[in-house]
């Protein structure tokens, strides 16, 4: 069976890189001693009502968090695929609703950072599902964000080509 090797989607532009790859069902008896990582599909489940834009797995490997066009953060049990919690990120009666484009998870503290099409970056407490901080420093939508390994630096990439660096308070 052939498949598309890589797909990159940038808002407004779809780039497809097709490679002649084949997929065979994973068979442990044919696994090599090669130190390269080998993946096989364990589970598939429906996440968002609309498109899924980003995913993160918690550092303990037990939970997967998704976001997308439905403006919700969904927290799932990675092993069972069971929905544990849904966080509504915007008032559904608002005049303009924007998707959540990106996620980053704190490795040492229980928090999640989201970036959206309305230019907001929000920091959520994962335990309580409550909003802790909202950052709006630009009118340009957030397309990507990442945290440093020690959770002290947040980098935000925006549609206008800018990258912002934020540092946590000591």
BAGUVEX-184940 format. One record per residue: z, x, y of N, C-alpha, C, CB in turn. Coordinates in steps of 0.2 Angstrom, whole numbers, plus 5000, padded with zeros to 4 digits. Glycine has a CB too. Layout:
% residues N
ZXYZXYZXYZXY
...
//
This chain:
% residues 170
500050044994500050005000500050045006500649955000
499550035011499550075017499950045022498850085019
500250085027500550055033500450095039501350055031
500650065045500550105051501150155052500650055057
500950215053501450265053501950265059501050335053
501650255065502150245071501850195076502150315074
502350165079502150115084502550125090502250035082
502350135096502750145102502550085106502550215105
503050055109502950005114503250015120503149935111
502850025125503150035132502949965136502850095136
503349945140503249875143502549875146503849865148
502149825144501549825147500949865144501549845154
501149905139500749955136500949965128500650015139
500449945124500649955117500250015114500449885113
500550065111500150115109500250115101500450185112
499750125097499750125090499550195088499350065087
499850225083499650285080499650265073500150345082
499050265070498950245063498850305059498350195062
499250305053499150365049499050335042499750415049
498750365038498550345031499150365027497950375028
499750325027500350335023500350285018500950335028
500750305013500850255007501550245006500450275001
501750185004502450165003502550154995502650105007
502950184992503150164985503850144985503050224981
504050094981504750074980505150134978504850024975
505750144981506150204980506350204973506750204985
506350264970506450274963506850334963505850274958
507550334961507950394961507750444956508650374960
507450424951507250474946506750524948507050434940
506350494954505850544956506050574963505150504958
506650564965506950594971506950674970507650574973
506750704975506650784975507350814977506150814979
507450874976507950914978507850934985508150964973
507350914988507250934995507750904999506550904997
508050955004508550935008508350885014508850995012
507750865014507550815019507850745017506750805019
507950705022508250645021507750595018508550615028
507950555013507450505011507750435012507350515003
507350385014507650325016507350275011507450305023
507750215009507450165006507750095009507650164998
507350045008507649985011508249955007507049925012
508749945011509349915008509349835009509949945010
509249825015509249755017508849735023510049735019
508649675024508249655030508549585032507549645029
508649575038508949505040508649495047509749505040
508649425049508449405056509049415061508249325056
508849445066509349465071509349415077509349535073
508949435082508949395088508449335087508649445094
508549285092508149225092507449255095508449175097
507449305099506749325101506649395099506749335109
506349445102506249505100506849555100505649545104
506949595095507449645095507249705099507749665088
507549725104507349785108507749845107507449765116
508349845104508749905102509249885097509049935109
509449945094509949935089510449995089509649935081
511049995088511450055087511950035081511950065093
512150085077512550085072513250115074512350115065
513850085073514450115075514550185071515050065073
514950225074515150285071515350285064515550325075
515750235062516050225055515550205050516650185055
514950185053514350165048514450095045514350215043
514950055048515049985045514749925049515849975045
514549945055514349885059513649905063514849875065
513149855063512549875067512549825073511949865063
512349845079512349805085511649795087512849825090
511449735089510749725091510749685098510349685086
510149695101510049665108509349645109510349705114
509149605113508449585114508349535119508149565108
507749505118507549455123507949395124506849435121
508349375119508749315120509449335124508949295113
509549395127510049405131510749405128510049365137
510749415121511349415118511449485114511349365112
512049505113512249565109512549535103512849605113
512249555097512449525091512749585087511849495087
513349575084513749625080513749595073514449635083
513449645068513349625061513749675057512649625060
513949645051514249685046513649725042514649645040
513549785043513049825040512949815033513049895042
513449805029513349805021513149735019514049825018
513449685022513249615020512749575024513849575020
512649605030512149565035512449505038511549555031
513049495038513449445041513549455048514149435037
513349405052513549405059514249395060513149345063
514549445064515249445065515449415072515549515065
514949435077515149415084514449405088515649455087
514449365092513949355097514249365104513449295096
513949405108514149415115513649385120514349485117
513749335124513349305129513349355135513449235130
512849385137512849435142512749405149512349485141
512449345149512249305156512349235155511549325158
512449205161512549135161511849105160512849115168
511849065154511149035152510948985157511248995146
511348965162511048915167510848955174511648865170
510849025173510549065179509849045180510749135178
509649055187508949045189508449095185508849035196
508649155185508249205182508649235176508049255187
508349235170508649275164508249335162508749215158
508649385161508349445159508549475152508449505165
508049505149508249535142508649595143507549555139
509049615137509349675137508949725133510049665132
508749775137508249825134508549885130507849855140
509149895131509449955128510249955127509350025132
510449995122511149995120511350065119511249955114
511950085120512250145118512950125116512250205124
513250165111513950145109514350205110513950125101
514950195112515450255113515650275106516050225117
515750335105515850365098516650375097515550435097
516950385103517750395103518150335105517850455106
517850295109518150235111517750175109518350235119
518150115109517750055107517450025113518250005104
516850045115516450015120515750025119516650045127
515349975122514649975121514349975128514449915117
513750005129513450005136512749965135513350075139
512549925139511949885139511549895146512049815138
510949895145510449905151509949845150510149975151
509849815156509449755156508849755161509849695157
508449705160507849695165508049675172507349645162
508649655173508849645180509149705184509349585180
509149755181509349825183510049835182509249825191
510449795179511149805178511249845172511449735177
511749885172512049925166512749895166512049995167
512949875160513649845159513949875153513549765157
514649885154515049915149515549865146515449975152
515449855139515849805136516349835131515349765132
516949795131517449815126517249785120518149795129
517149825115516949795108517449755104516649855104
518049775105518649735102518749665105519249775103
518749665111518849595115518149565116519249605121
517649595116516949565118516949555126516749505114
517349585130517449565137517049625141518149565139
516749605146516449645151516949685155516049605156
516949755155517349795158517149825165517549855153
516449835165516149865171515449845172516249945172
515249835178514549825179514249875184514349745181
513749905183513449955187512749935189513350025183
512649925196512049905199511949955205511949835201
511450005203511350055208510650055211511550125206
510250015208509550015209509249945208509150065205
508649935210508349865209507849875203508049835215
507749935200507349945195507649925188507050015195
507249895184507549875177507749945173507049835173
508249935169508449985164508049985158509249985162
507750045156507350045150507650085145506650075152
508050125146508450165141509050195144507950225138
509550205139510150235141510450275135510650185144
510850325137511250365131511850385134510750415129
512350405129512950435131512950505128513550385128
513350545131513450615128513950605122513750665133
513950655118514350655112515150645113514250715108
515350665119516050655120516150595125516350715124
515650545126515650485129515850495137516250445126
515750555139515950565146515350565151516350635147
514750565148514150565153513750505150513750635153
513450465155513050415154512350425158513350345156
511850425154511150435157510750375157510750495154
510450345162510150285163509450305165510450235168
508950275161508250285163507950215166507750315157
507650215171507350155174506650155174507650145181
506350095175505650075175505250115181505550005176
505650135186505250165192505250245191505650155198
505450265185505450335183506050375185504850365187
506550345187507150385189507650385183507450345195
508050435183508550445178509150455182508350505173
509650415181510350425184510850455179510550355187
511250495182511850525178512450505180511750605178
512850475176513550445178514050485174513550365177
514650495177515150535173515750485173515350595177
516150485168516750445167517350475171516950435160
517750425173518350455177518850485172518750395180
519150535174519650575169520250525167519950635172
//
